[in-house]
Amino acid sequence: MAELVYRPVIGFARTLFKVWDLRIDCRGSENIPRSGGAVLVSNHISYLDFVFNGLAALPQKRLVRFMAKESVFRHKVSGPLMRGMKHIPVDREQGEAAYAHALQSLRSGEIVGVFPEATISQSFTLKSFKSGAARLAQEAGVPLVPMAVWGTQRLWTKGHPRNFKRSHTPITIRVGEAVEASRDKYAGAVTRQLRERVQELLEAAQRAYPVRPKGPDDTWWMPAHLGGTAPTPEQVRAAEAH
């Protein structure tokens, strides 16, 4: 079926990246299979992560169908676009329907994008992973492709204003080798292995990132363990508990 919505949206996104003068460094796209189903798994630090995850698949001529919260599909602007790009709505109260939809997409040879942390990490460190991505890959008999993005939080993330100015912001993307989701392993064990791979890729992206905070007022996007002023995971959990 013709991609009447997805490809024009990609063109629009690329135009925006030029307007914003983003410096995108993407490596490892060759690890995304050129054909057949796969689960693309990423860390989650920004509202725009799915855009850059999808960008990493384009050199392989693949379009990614992302699992996204159902409210995005109800929005009058984003809703028709999300449906037109065949993304997958997730109602957290009725996750079975989203799981079945994703499984069908994988079995028909699509790449499905999943954020196993479920929500944006406000500490910009990896949260615990839910096992859904591993279970999907096991049931569909497809590989898991780990990846990490860094710098996207500087554009638009939870608790901070959007920065869509011409900012020359670097965005670093790293895609790793596939993790086989063997059916004879527990989903929890596959999930732990997957999280370790994403952690390694995240650290590689952070090491490769070409800029540091400009001064004391610009340290908010760096995690505390790297000397920034983002809240620690413990501080985030404490704030969410109140």
Accessible surface in RSA format (square Angstrom, percent):
REM  Atomic radii and reference values for relative SASA: ProtOr
REM  Chains: A
REM  Algorithm: Lee & Richards
REM  Probe-radius: 1.40
REM  Slices: 20
REM RES _ NUM      All-atoms   Total-Side   Main-Chain    Non-polar    All polar
REM                ABS   REL    ABS   REL    ABS   REL    ABS   REL    ABS   REL
RES MET A   1   204.75 106.0 128.96  85.4  75.78 180.4 108.34  92.1  96.41 127.7
RES ALA A   2    69.48  63.9  45.44  70.1  24.04  54.7  56.70  79.9  12.77  33.8
RES GLU A   3    31.42  18.0  16.56  12.5  14.86  35.4  11.43  22.1  19.98  16.3
RES LEU A   4   146.91  81.8 126.10  90.2  20.82  52.3 129.43  90.9  17.49  47.1
RES VAL A   5    44.30  29.2  41.39  37.5   2.92   7.0  43.80  38.1   0.50   1.4
RES TYR A   6    15.25   7.1  15.24   8.7   0.01   0.0  11.03   8.3   4.22   5.2
RES ARG A   7   140.25  58.9 132.43  67.5   7.81  18.6  53.53  73.2  86.72  52.6
RES PRO A   8    83.25  60.7  64.72  59.0  18.54  67.4  76.61  63.3   6.64  41.3
RES VAL A   9    40.54  26.7  38.86  35.2   1.68   4.0  40.42  35.1   0.11   0.3
RES ILE A  10    25.84  14.7  23.41  17.4   2.44   5.9  25.84  18.6   0.00   0.0
RES GLY A  11    35.96  44.4   0.00   N/A  35.96  44.4  32.35  88.8   3.61   8.1
RES PHE A  12   131.75  65.9 125.04  77.4   6.71  17.5 130.22  79.0   1.53   4.4
RES ALA A  13    17.59  16.2  16.68  25.7   0.92   2.1  17.59  24.8   0.00   0.0
RES ARG A  14   117.23  49.2 115.85  59.1   1.37   3.3  34.30  46.9  82.92  50.3
RES THR A  15    76.96  54.7  75.46  76.5   1.50   3.6  51.36  69.0  25.60  38.7
RES LEU A  16    53.79  30.0  53.79  38.5   0.00   0.0  53.79  37.8   0.00   0.0
RES PHE A  17    17.87   8.9  16.82  10.4   1.05   2.7  17.07  10.3   0.80   2.3
RES LYS A  18   162.69  79.4 148.31  91.0  14.38  34.2  97.76  88.0  64.93  69.2
RES VAL A  19    83.93  55.2  77.43  70.1   6.50  15.7  82.81  72.0   1.12   3.0
RES TRP A  20    21.38   8.6  21.38  10.3   0.00   0.0  14.18   7.6   7.20  11.7
RES ASP A  21    44.04  30.8  42.41  42.2   1.63   3.9   1.71   4.0  42.33  42.2
RES LEU A  22    18.45  10.3   0.00   0.0  18.45  46.4   0.00   0.0  18.45  49.7
RES ARG A  23   120.46  50.6 111.86  57.0   8.61  20.5  64.27  87.8  56.19  34.1
RES ILE A  24    57.28  32.6  22.91  17.1  34.37  82.8  23.36  16.8  33.93  92.1
RES ASP A  25    43.16  30.2  38.61  38.4   4.55  10.8  28.13  66.2  15.04  15.0
RES CYS A  26    46.00  34.8  18.19  20.3  27.82  65.4  15.58  39.5  30.42  32.8
RES ARG A  27   150.12  63.0 145.03  73.9   5.09  12.1  48.19  65.9 101.93  61.8
RES GLY A  28    13.03  16.1   0.00   N/A  13.03  16.1   6.88  18.9   6.14  13.8
RES SER A  29    12.40  10.5  11.54  15.4   0.86   2.0  10.19  21.7   2.22   3.1
RES GLU A  30   129.57  74.4 108.42  82.0  21.15  50.4  59.46 115.0  70.11  57.2
RES ASN A  31    39.49  27.2  26.44  25.6  13.05  31.4   5.91  14.2  33.59  32.5
RES ILE A  32     0.61   0.3   0.57   0.4   0.04   0.1   0.58   0.4   0.03   0.1
RES PRO A  33    36.74  26.8  25.66  23.4  11.09  40.3  36.74  30.3   0.00   0.0
RES ARG A  34   143.09  60.1 122.64  62.5  20.45  48.7  58.67  80.2  84.41  51.2
RES SER A  35    89.95  76.0  75.90 101.3  14.05  32.4  42.71  91.0  47.23  66.2
RES GLY A  36    36.64  45.2   0.00   N/A  36.64  45.2  29.58  81.2   7.06  15.8
RES GLY A  37    10.62  13.1   0.00   N/A  10.62  13.1   0.00   0.0  10.62  23.8
RES ALA A  38     0.37   0.3   0.37   0.6   0.00   0.0   0.37   0.5   0.00   0.0
RES VAL A  39     0.00   0.0   0.00   0.0   0.00   0.0   0.00   0.0   0.00   0.0
RES LEU A  40     3.35   1.9   1.80   1.3   1.56   3.9   1.82   1.3   1.53   4.1
RES VAL A  41     0.00   0.0   0.00   0.0   0.00   0.0   0.00   0.0   0.00   0.0
RES SER A  42     2.00   1.7   2.00   2.7   0.00   0.0   2.00   4.3   0.00   0.0
RES ASN A  43     1.35   0.9   1.35   1.3   0.00   0.0   1.35   3.3   0.00   0.0
RES HIS A  44    26.32  14.4  26.11  18.2   0.21   0.5   8.15   8.4  18.17  21.1
RES ILE A  45     2.34   1.3   2.34   1.7   0.00   0.0   2.34   1.7   0.00   0.0
RES SER A  46     0.00   0.0   0.00   0.0   0.00   0.0   0.00   0.0   0.00   0.0
RES TYR A  47    88.18  41.2  75.50  43.0  12.68  33.0  53.58  40.3  34.59  42.6
RES LEU A  48    24.83  13.8  24.83  17.8   0.00   0.0  24.83  17.4   0.00   0.0
RES ASP A  49     0.18   0.1   0.00   0.0   0.18   0.4   0.00   0.0   0.18   0.2
RES PHE A  50    64.72  32.4  63.73  39.5   0.99   2.6  63.73  38.6   0.99   2.8
RES VAL A  51    38.44  25.3  28.72  26.0   9.72  23.4  34.45  29.9   3.99  10.8
RES PHE A  52     0.34   0.2   0.34   0.2   0.00   0.0   0.34   0.2   0.00   0.0
RES ASN A  53     1.16   0.8   1.16   1.1   0.00   0.0   0.26   0.6   0.89   0.9
RES GLY A  54    10.94  13.5   0.00   N/A  10.94  13.5   9.46  26.0   1.48   3.3
RES LEU A  55    30.72  17.1  24.74  17.7   5.98  15.0  25.95  18.2   4.76  12.8
RES ALA A  56     0.07   0.1   0.00   0.0   0.07   0.2   0.07   0.1   0.00   0.0
RES ALA A  57     0.00   0.0   0.00   0.0   0.00   0.0   0.00   0.0   0.00   0.0
RES LEU A  58    29.27  16.3  19.09  13.7  10.18  25.6  19.47  13.7   9.80  26.4
RES PRO A  59    76.30  55.6  54.59  49.8  21.71  78.9  68.12  56.2   8.18  50.8
RES GLN A  60    20.46  11.4  19.42  14.2   1.04   2.5   0.00   0.0  20.46  15.5
RES LYS A  61   165.24  80.6 137.87  84.6  27.37  65.2 105.87  95.3  59.38  63.2
RES ARG A  62    24.29  10.2  22.78  11.6   1.51   3.6   4.59   6.3  19.70  11.9
RES LEU A  63    17.79   9.9  10.77   7.7   7.02  17.7  11.83   8.3   5.96  16.0
RES VAL A  64     0.42   0.3   0.05   0.0   0.37   0.9   0.05   0.0   0.37   1.0
RES ARG A  65    10.56   4.4  10.56   5.4   0.00   0.0   2.04   2.8   8.52   5.2
RES PHE A  66     5.64   2.8   5.64   3.5   0.00   0.0   5.64   3.4   0.00   0.0
RES MET A  67    33.48  17.3  23.44  15.5  10.05  23.9  19.60  16.7  13.88  18.4
RES ALA A  68    22.40  20.6  15.74  24.3   6.66  15.1  22.40  31.5   0.00   0.0
RES LYS A  69   109.85  53.6 102.19  62.7   7.67  18.3  51.90  46.7  57.95  61.7
RES GLU A  70    57.16  32.8  55.68  42.1   1.48   3.5  17.49  33.8  39.67  32.4
RES SER A  71    48.73  41.2  38.84  51.8   9.90  22.8  31.43  66.9  17.31  24.2
RES VAL A  72    44.44  29.2  40.04  36.2   4.41  10.6  44.44  38.6   0.00   0.0
RES PHE A  73    11.58   5.8   9.32   5.8   2.26   5.9   9.37   5.7   2.21   6.3
RES ARG A  74   163.69  68.7 130.27  66.4  33.42  79.6  65.22  89.1  98.47  59.7
RES HIS A  75    97.31  53.2  87.60  60.9   9.71  24.8  66.01  68.0  31.30  36.4
RES LYS A  76   179.40  87.5 152.41  93.5  26.99  64.3 104.86  94.4  74.54  79.4
RES VAL A  77    92.73  61.0  85.71  77.6   7.02  16.9  89.52  77.8   3.21   8.7
RES SER A  78    31.35  26.5  30.42  40.6   0.94   2.2  28.88  61.5   2.47   3.5
RES GLY A  79     0.00   0.0   0.00   N/A   0.00   0.0   0.00   0.0   0.00   0.0
RES PRO A  80    71.47  52.1  61.43  56.0  10.05  36.5  64.41  53.2   7.07  43.9
RES LEU A  81    73.78  41.1  73.61  52.7   0.17   0.4  73.78  51.8   0.00   0.0
RES MET A  82    11.36   5.9  11.36   7.5   0.00   0.0   4.98   4.2   6.38   8.4
RES ARG A  83   136.53  57.3 120.81  61.6  15.73  37.4  65.24  89.2  71.29  43.2
RES GLY A  84    27.07  33.4   0.00   N/A  27.07  33.4  18.02  49.5   9.04  20.3
RES MET A  85    11.26   5.8  11.26   7.5   0.00   0.0   8.14   6.9   3.11   4.1
RES LYS A  86    67.70  33.0  59.69  36.6   8.00  19.1  54.86  49.4  12.84  13.7
RES HIS A  87     5.90   3.2   1.98   1.4   3.92  10.0   0.22   0.2   5.67   6.6
RES ILE A  88     0.00   0.0   0.00   0.0   0.00   0.0   0.00   0.0   0.00   0.0
RES PRO A  89    47.93  34.9  41.89  38.2   6.04  21.9  41.95  34.6   5.98  37.2
RES VAL A  90    33.79  22.2  32.01  29.0   1.78   4.3  32.01  27.8   1.78   4.8
RES ASP A  91    52.50  36.8  48.17  47.9   4.33  10.2  15.50  36.5  37.00  36.9
RES ARG A  92   147.15  61.8 113.06  57.6  34.09  81.2  62.87  85.9  84.28  51.1
RES GLU A  93   155.71  89.4 125.90  95.2  29.82  71.0  52.44 101.4 103.27  84.3
RES GLN A  94   114.07  63.8 112.53  82.2   1.54   3.7  26.15  55.7  87.91  66.7
RES GLY A  95    32.58  40.2   0.00   N/A  32.58  40.2  24.72  67.8   7.86  17.6
RES GLU A  96   134.20  77.0 124.94  94.5   9.26  22.1  73.94 143.0  60.26  49.2
RES ALA A  97    72.36  66.5  57.93  89.4  14.43  32.8  66.77  94.0   5.59  14.8
RES ALA A  98     4.76   4.4   1.80   2.8   2.96   6.7   3.61   5.1   1.15   3.0
RES TYR A  99    46.55  21.7  46.02  26.2   0.53   1.4  43.37  32.6   3.19   3.9
RES ALA A 100    58.73  54.0  51.75  79.9   6.98  15.9  54.11  76.2   4.63  12.3
RES HIS A 101    73.92  40.4  69.13  48.1   4.79  12.2  42.41  43.7  31.51  36.7
RES ALA A 102     0.00   0.0   0.00   0.0   0.00   0.0   0.00   0.0   0.00   0.0
RES LEU A 103    14.98   8.3  14.98  10.7   0.00   0.0  14.98  10.5   0.00   0.0
RES GLN A 104   128.89  72.1 123.26  90.1   5.63  13.4  40.28  85.7  88.61  67.2
RES SER A 105    15.02  12.7  11.82  15.8   3.20   7.4   3.19   6.8  11.84  16.6
RES LEU A 106     2.61   1.5   0.00   0.0   2.61   6.6   0.00   0.0   2.61   7.0
RES ARG A 107   147.60  62.0 110.51  56.3  37.09  88.3  50.00  68.3  97.60  59.2
RES SER A 108    85.01  71.8  45.05  60.1  39.97  92.1  49.63 105.7  35.38  49.6
RES GLY A 109    25.60  31.6   0.00   N/A  25.60  31.6  17.28  47.4   8.32  18.6
RES GLU A 110    43.94  25.2  43.81  33.1   0.13   0.3   9.20  17.8  34.73  28.4
RES ILE A 111     1.04   0.6   1.04   0.8   0.00   0.0   1.04   0.7   0.00   0.0
RES VAL A 112     0.00   0.0   0.00   0.0   0.00   0.0   0.00   0.0   0.00   0.0
RES GLY A 113     0.22   0.3   0.00   N/A   0.22   0.3   0.22   0.6   0.00   0.0
RES VAL A 114    17.72  11.7  15.68  14.2   2.04   4.9  15.89  13.8   1.83   5.0
RES PHE A 115    29.61  14.8  19.59  12.1  10.02  26.1  19.59  11.9  10.02  28.7
RES PRO A 116     4.31   3.1   0.42   0.4   3.88  14.1   4.30   3.6   0.00   0.0
RES GLU A 117     7.84   4.5   0.80   0.6   7.05  16.8   0.09   0.2   7.76   6.3
RES ALA A 118    32.98  30.3  14.33  22.1  18.66  42.4  21.63  30.5  11.36  30.1
RES THR A 119    50.56  36.0  46.95  47.6   3.61   8.6  42.95  57.7   7.61  11.5
RES ILE A 120    14.42   8.2   7.54   5.6   6.88  16.6   7.54   5.4   6.88  18.7
RES SER A 121     1.15   1.0   0.77   1.0   0.38   0.9   0.77   1.6   0.38   0.5
RES GLN A 122    52.68  29.5  46.46  34.0   6.23  14.8   6.29  13.4  46.39  35.2
RES SER A 123     4.18   3.5   3.54   4.7   0.64   1.5   0.76   1.6   3.43   4.8
RES PHE A 124     3.38   1.7   3.14   1.9   0.24   0.6   3.16   1.9   0.22   0.6
RES THR A 125    25.01  17.8  21.89  22.2   3.11   7.4  23.54  31.6   1.47   2.2
RES LEU A 126    14.12   7.9   1.09   0.8  13.03  32.8   1.09   0.8  13.03  35.1
RES LYS A 127    67.74  33.0  59.83  36.7   7.90  18.8  57.42  51.7  10.32  11.0
RES SER A 128    93.33  78.9  80.12 106.9  13.21  30.4  47.18 100.5  46.15  64.6
RES PHE A 129    22.47  11.2   0.80   0.5  21.67  56.4   1.29   0.8  21.19  60.6
RES LYS A 130   134.63  65.7 127.23  78.1   7.40  17.6  80.76  72.7  53.87  57.4
RES SER A 131    38.58  32.6  33.36  44.5   5.22  12.0  14.01  29.8  24.57  34.4
RES GLY A 132    19.94  24.6   0.00   N/A  19.94  24.6  18.51  50.8   1.44   3.2
RES ALA A 133     2.57   2.4   0.91   1.4   1.65   3.8   0.91   1.3   1.65   4.4
RES ALA A 134     0.69   0.6   0.14   0.2   0.55   1.3   0.14   0.2   0.55   1.5
RES ARG A 135   108.07  45.4 105.60  53.8   2.47   5.9  39.55  54.1  68.52  41.5
RES LEU A 136     2.76   1.5   2.76   2.0   0.00   0.0   2.76   1.9   0.00   0.0
RES ALA A 137     0.10   0.1   0.00   0.0   0.10   0.2   0.00   0.0   0.10   0.3
RES GLN A 138    19.54  10.9  19.41  14.2   0.13   0.3   9.14  19.5  10.40   7.9
RES GLU A 139    70.31  40.4  64.90  49.1   5.41  12.9  23.65  45.7  46.66  38.1
RES ALA A 140    19.08  17.5   0.00   0.0  19.08  43.4   0.69   1.0  18.40  48.7
RES GLY A 141    60.61  74.7   0.00   N/A  60.61  74.7  28.97  79.5  31.64  70.9
RES VAL A 142    17.38  11.4  11.61  10.5   5.77  13.9  14.72  12.8   2.66   7.2
RES PRO A 143    30.93  22.5  30.88  28.1   0.05   0.2  30.88  25.5   0.05   0.3
RES LEU A 144     0.00   0.0   0.00   0.0   0.00   0.0   0.00   0.0   0.00   0.0
RES VAL A 145     0.78   0.5   0.78   0.7   0.00   0.0   0.78   0.7   0.00   0.0
RES PRO A 146     0.15   0.1   0.15   0.1   0.00   0.0   0.15   0.1   0.00   0.0
RES MET A 147     0.00   0.0   0.00   0.0   0.00   0.0   0.00   0.0   0.00   0.0
RES ALA A 148     0.00   0.0   0.00   0.0   0.00   0.0   0.00   0.0   0.00   0.0
RES VAL A 149     0.00   0.0   0.00   0.0   0.00   0.0   0.00   0.0   0.00   0.0
RES TRP A 150     2.73   1.1   2.73   1.3   0.00   0.0   0.00   0.0   2.73   4.4
RES GLY A 151     0.00   0.0   0.00   N/A   0.00   0.0   0.00   0.0   0.00   0.0
RES THR A 152     0.00   0.0   0.00   0.0   0.00   0.0   0.00   0.0   0.00   0.0
RES GLN A 153     0.88   0.5   0.00   0.0   0.88   2.1   0.00   0.0   0.88   0.7
RES ARG A 154    30.56  12.8  26.34  13.4   4.22  10.0   2.92   4.0  27.63  16.7
RES LEU A 155     0.90   0.5   0.28   0.2   0.62   1.6   0.90   0.6   0.00   0.0
RES TRP A 156    76.86  30.8  76.04  36.8   0.82   1.9  64.87  34.6  12.00  19.5
RES THR A 157     1.72   1.2   0.17   0.2   1.55   3.7   0.17   0.2   1.55   2.3
RES LYS A 158    88.66  43.3  84.09  51.6   4.57  10.9  46.45  41.8  42.20  45.0
RES GLY A 159    72.66  89.6   0.00   N/A  72.66  89.6  37.08 101.8  35.58  79.7
RES HIS A 160    64.94  35.5  52.31  36.4  12.63  32.3  26.71  27.5  38.23  44.5
RES PRO A 161   121.10  88.3  99.90  91.1  21.20  77.1 111.80  92.3   9.30  57.8
RES ARG A 162   147.40  61.9 120.01  61.2  27.39  65.2  12.05  16.5 135.35  82.0
RES ASN A 163    38.23  26.4  37.25  36.0   0.98   2.4  15.60  37.5  22.63  21.9
RES PHE A 164    73.30  36.7  56.92  35.3  16.38  42.6  58.30  35.3  15.01  42.9
RES LYS A 165   152.76  74.5 145.17  89.1   7.59  18.1 106.94  96.3  45.82  48.8
RES ARG A 166   150.46  63.2 125.64  64.0  24.81  59.1  53.07  72.5  97.39  59.0
RES SER A 167    32.09  27.1  10.49  14.0  21.60  49.8  17.16  36.5  14.92  20.9
RES HIS A 168    89.54  48.9  88.36  61.4   1.19   3.0  59.70  61.5  29.84  34.7
RES THR A 169     3.08   2.2   1.87   1.9   1.21   2.9   1.21   1.6   1.87   2.8
RES PRO A 170     4.20   3.1   4.20   3.8   0.00   0.0   4.20   3.5   0.00   0.0
RES ILE A 171     0.18   0.1   0.00   0.0   0.18   0.4   0.00   0.0   0.18   0.5
RES THR A 172     0.71   0.5   0.71   0.7   0.00   0.0   0.00   0.0   0.71   1.1
RES ILE A 173     0.00   0.0   0.00   0.0   0.00   0.0   0.00   0.0   0.00   0.0
RES ARG A 174    25.32  10.6  25.32  12.9   0.00   0.0  13.34  18.2  11.98   7.3
RES VAL A 175     7.26   4.8   0.00   0.0   7.26  17.5   0.00   0.0   7.26  19.7
RES GLY A 176     9.63  11.9   0.00   N/A   9.63  11.9   9.63  26.4   0.00   0.0
RES GLU A 177   126.74  72.8 121.95  92.3   4.78  11.4  35.69  69.0  91.05  74.3
RES ALA A 178    38.39  35.3  19.25  29.7  19.14  43.5  19.25  27.1  19.14  50.7
RES VAL A 179     1.71   1.1   0.08   0.1   1.63   3.9   1.71   1.5   0.00   0.0
RES GLU A 180   121.32  69.7 113.79  86.1   7.53  17.9  61.34 118.6  59.98  49.0
RES ALA A 181    10.95  10.1   0.00   0.0  10.95  24.9   0.61   0.9  10.35  27.4
RES SER A 182    41.90  35.4  31.70  42.3  10.20  23.5  30.55  65.1  11.35  15.9
RES ARG A 183   167.09  70.2 138.41  70.6  28.68  68.3  62.38  85.2 104.72  63.5
RES ASP A 184   132.17  92.6  90.18  89.8  41.99  99.3  50.87 119.7  81.30  81.1
RES LYS A 185    97.01  47.3  85.31  52.3  11.71  27.9  57.96  52.2  39.06  41.6
RES TYR A 186   190.76  89.1 184.68 105.1   6.08  15.8 139.73 105.0  51.03  62.9
RES ALA A 187    21.47  19.7  14.79  22.8   6.68  15.2  14.79  20.8   6.68  17.7
RES GLY A 188    31.58  38.9   0.00   N/A  31.58  38.9  25.55  70.1   6.03  13.5
RES ALA A 189    35.54  32.7  28.88  44.6   6.66  15.1  29.71  41.8   5.83  15.4
RES VAL A 190     0.21   0.1   0.09   0.1   0.12   0.3   0.21   0.2   0.00   0.0
RES THR A 191    10.13   7.2  10.13  10.3   0.00   0.0   9.86  13.2   0.27   0.4
RES ARG A 192   156.50  65.7 152.78  77.9   3.72   8.9  71.16  97.3  85.34  51.7
RES GLN A 193    56.98  31.9  54.53  39.9   2.45   5.8  25.21  53.7  31.77  24.1
RES LEU A 194     1.25   0.7   1.25   0.9   0.00   0.0   1.25   0.9   0.00   0.0
RES ARG A 195    77.72  32.6  77.72  39.6   0.00   0.0  20.84  28.5  56.88  34.5
RES GLU A 196   107.77  61.9 104.69  79.2   3.09   7.3  38.51  74.5  69.26  56.6
RES ARG A 197    75.70  31.8  75.40  38.4   0.30   0.7  17.15  23.4  58.55  35.5
RES VAL A 198     0.00   0.0   0.00   0.0   0.00   0.0   0.00   0.0   0.00   0.0
RES GLN A 199    51.92  29.0  51.92  37.9   0.00   0.0  24.86  52.9  27.06  20.5
RES GLU A 200   106.05  60.9 100.82  76.3   5.23  12.5  43.89  84.9  62.16  50.8
RES LEU A 201    27.36  15.2  27.15  19.4   0.21   0.5  27.36  19.2   0.00   0.0
RES LEU A 202     4.14   2.3   4.14   3.0   0.00   0.0   4.14   2.9   0.00   0.0
RES GLU A 203    70.88  40.7  69.57  52.6   1.31   3.1  17.57  34.0  53.31  43.5
RES ALA A 204    29.76  27.4  26.08  40.2   3.68   8.4  26.85  37.8   2.91   7.7
RES ALA A 205     0.00   0.0   0.00   0.0   0.00   0.0   0.00   0.0   0.00   0.0
RES GLN A 206    16.21   9.1  13.05   9.5   3.17   7.5   7.24  15.4   8.97   6.8
RES ARG A 207   180.38  75.7 143.99  73.4  36.40  86.7  81.33 111.2  99.06  60.0
RES ALA A 208    44.22  40.7  18.20  28.1  26.03  59.2  29.47  41.5  14.76  39.1
RES TYR A 209    12.22   5.7   1.70   1.0  10.52  27.4   1.70   1.3  10.52  13.0
RES PRO A 210    83.86  61.1  45.22  41.2  38.64 140.5  55.93  46.2  27.93 173.6
RES VAL A 211    40.20  26.5  35.99  32.6   4.21  10.1  40.01  34.8   0.18   0.5
RES ARG A 212   141.27  59.3 129.34  65.9  11.93  28.4  67.63  92.4  73.64  44.6
RES PRO A 213    35.22  25.7  16.38  14.9  18.83  68.5  16.38  13.5  18.83 117.1
RES LYS A 214   179.71  87.7 138.40  84.9  41.31  98.4  98.28  88.5  81.43  86.7
RES GLY A 215    26.29  32.4   0.00   N/A  26.29  32.4  25.82  70.9   0.47   1.1
RES PRO A 216   127.40  92.9 106.94  97.5  20.46  74.4 112.87  93.2  14.54  90.3
RES ASP A 217   143.14 100.3 115.04 114.5  28.09  66.4  42.54 100.1 100.60 100.3
RES ASP A 218    28.70  20.1  28.34  28.2   0.36   0.8  11.65  27.4  17.05  17.0
RES THR A 219    24.56  17.5  24.31  24.7   0.25   0.6  22.80  30.6   1.77   2.7
RES TRP A 220    65.75  26.4  64.14  31.0   1.62   3.8  47.32  25.2  18.43  29.9
RES TRP A 221     0.92   0.4   0.92   0.4   0.00   0.0   0.92   0.5   0.00   0.0
RES MET A 222     6.04   3.1   6.04   4.0   0.00   0.0   4.10   3.5   1.95   2.6
RES PRO A 223     0.05   0.0   0.05   0.0   0.00   0.0   0.05   0.0   0.00   0.0
RES ALA A 224    40.09  36.9  23.25  35.9  16.84  38.3  23.64  33.3  16.45  43.6
RES HIS A 225   124.18  67.9  83.55  58.1  40.63 103.9  80.36  82.8  43.82  51.0
RES LEU A 226    69.84  38.9  49.31  35.3  20.53  51.6  55.59  39.0  14.25  38.3
RES GLY A 227    65.46  80.7   0.00   N/A  65.46  80.7  37.24 102.2  28.22  63.2
RES GLY A 228    11.87  14.6   0.00   N/A  11.87  14.6   0.71   1.9  11.16  25.0
RES THR A 229    95.66  68.0  68.69  69.6  26.97  64.3  67.95  91.3  27.71  41.9
RES ALA A 230     5.30   4.9   0.07   0.1   5.22  11.9   1.83   2.6   3.47   9.2
RES PRO A 231    53.80  39.2  49.75  45.3   4.06  14.8  53.46  44.1   0.35   2.2
RES THR A 232    39.21  27.9  38.44  39.0   0.78   1.9  36.37  48.8   2.85   4.3
RES PRO A 233    45.88  33.4  42.88  39.1   3.00  10.9  45.49  37.6   0.40   2.5
RES GLU A 234   106.78  61.3 100.20  75.8   6.58  15.7  58.78 113.7  48.01  39.2
RES GLN A 235   105.21  58.8  97.86  71.5   7.36  17.5  37.26  79.3  67.96  51.5
RES VAL A 236    20.99  13.8  18.13  16.4   2.86   6.9  20.99  18.2   0.00   0.0
RES ARG A 237   143.02  60.1 137.29  70.0   5.73  13.6  68.40  93.5  74.62  45.2
RES ALA A 238    51.98  47.8  43.55  67.2   8.43  19.2  51.37  72.3   0.61   1.6
RES ALA A 239    71.41  65.7  49.68  76.7  21.73  49.4  58.58  82.5  12.83  34.0
RES GLU A 240   112.43  64.5  78.89  59.7  33.53  79.8  47.43  91.7  64.99  53.1
RES ALA A 241    89.18  82.0  44.38  68.5  44.79 101.9  56.59  79.7  32.58  86.3
RES HIS A 242   190.55 104.1 129.41  90.0  61.13 156.4 127.91 131.8  62.64  72.9
END  Absolute sums over single chains surface
CHAIN  1 A    12449.2      10062.3       2386.9       7149.5       5299.8
END  Absolute sums over all chains
TOTAL         12449.2      10062.3       2386.9       7149.5       5299.8
